[in-house]
Amino acid sequence: SEPVEQYFRDCLAWTGENFGGIENVLSADVHLDESAPHMHVLILPLVGGRMNGSSLFGHRQRLLALQDGFHTAIGARYGLARG
């Protein structure tokens, strides 16, 4: 359905914006056959042409900020509760 497809498009765009660009996304696989539709994204953590995952994910505070940012930008727009 269109709202579900748009949701996952928005999720993928957000991932690119927050993890060094869409070119860092190697794959995105949507699962609709389970009770909770979800997407697995494989990211190549390139920063300045070098692999550097810690600069993209950082520490616990950065991870929490990413989760909050995702909920604000995407989740809340689609009526999802922050887990």
C-alpha positions as CSV (number, residue, x, y, z in Angstrom):
1,S,0.0,0.0,0.0
2,E,1.1,3.5,-0.7
3,P,1.5,4.8,2.9
4,V,3.6,1.8,3.8
5,E,5.8,2.3,0.7
6,Q,6.2,6.0,1.4
7,Y,7.1,5.3,5.0
8,F,10.0,3.0,4.0
9,R,11.1,5.5,1.3
10,D,11.2,8.1,4.0
11,C,13.1,5.8,6.3
12,L,15.7,5.1,3.6
13,A,16.1,8.8,2.9
14,W,16.6,9.5,6.6
15,T,19.2,6.8,6.8
16,G,21.2,8.4,4.0
17,E,20.9,11.8,5.6
18,N,22.2,10.6,9.0
19,F,24.9,8.0,7.9
20,G,27.1,9.8,5.4
21,G,24.9,9.9,2.4
22,I,22.7,7.4,0.4
23,E,25.8,6.1,-1.3
24,N,26.8,4.5,2.1
25,V,23.7,2.4,2.0
26,L,24.6,-1.0,0.5
27,S,21.2,-2.6,0.8
28,A,17.7,-2.0,2.2
29,D,15.4,-5.0,2.6
30,V,11.7,-4.5,3.7
31,H,10.0,-7.3,5.6
32,L,6.2,-7.2,5.3
33,D,5.6,-10.9,6.2
34,E,5.9,-10.5,10.0
35,S,3.6,-9.0,12.5
36,A,5.6,-5.7,12.6
37,P,6.7,-4.5,9.1
38,H,10.4,-3.4,9.2
39,M,13.4,-2.7,7.1
40,H,17.0,-4.0,7.5
41,V,19.6,-1.5,6.2
42,L,23.2,-2.4,5.6
43,I,25.5,0.6,5.8
44,L,29.1,1.0,4.7
45,P,30.5,3.5,7.2
46,L,32.6,5.7,4.9
47,V,33.7,9.0,6.2
48,G,36.1,11.0,4.0
49,G,36.7,7.9,1.9
50,R,37.7,5.8,4.9
51,M,35.7,3.3,6.9
52,N,34.9,4.8,10.3
53,G,31.8,3.4,11.9
54,S,32.5,5.1,15.3
55,S,32.1,8.5,13.8
56,L,28.7,7.6,12.4
57,F,27.4,5.8,15.4
58,G,29.6,7.1,18.2
59,H,28.7,6.4,21.7
60,R,25.4,5.7,23.6
61,Q,24.4,9.3,23.6
62,R,24.8,9.6,19.8
63,L,22.7,6.4,19.4
64,L,19.9,7.8,21.6
65,A,20.0,11.0,19.7
66,L,19.7,9.1,16.4
67,Q,16.7,7.2,17.8
68,D,15.1,10.4,19.0
69,G,15.8,12.1,15.7
70,F,14.3,9.2,13.7
71,H,11.1,9.3,15.8
72,T,10.8,13.1,15.5
73,A,11.5,13.1,11.7
74,I,9.7,9.9,10.6
75,G,8.0,7.8,13.3
76,A,5.8,10.6,14.8
77,R,4.8,11.7,11.3
78,Y,3.4,8.2,10.7
79,G,1.7,8.0,14.1
80,L,4.2,5.6,15.7
81,A,5.1,5.6,19.4
82,R,8.7,6.0,20.4
83,G,9.9,2.6,21.6
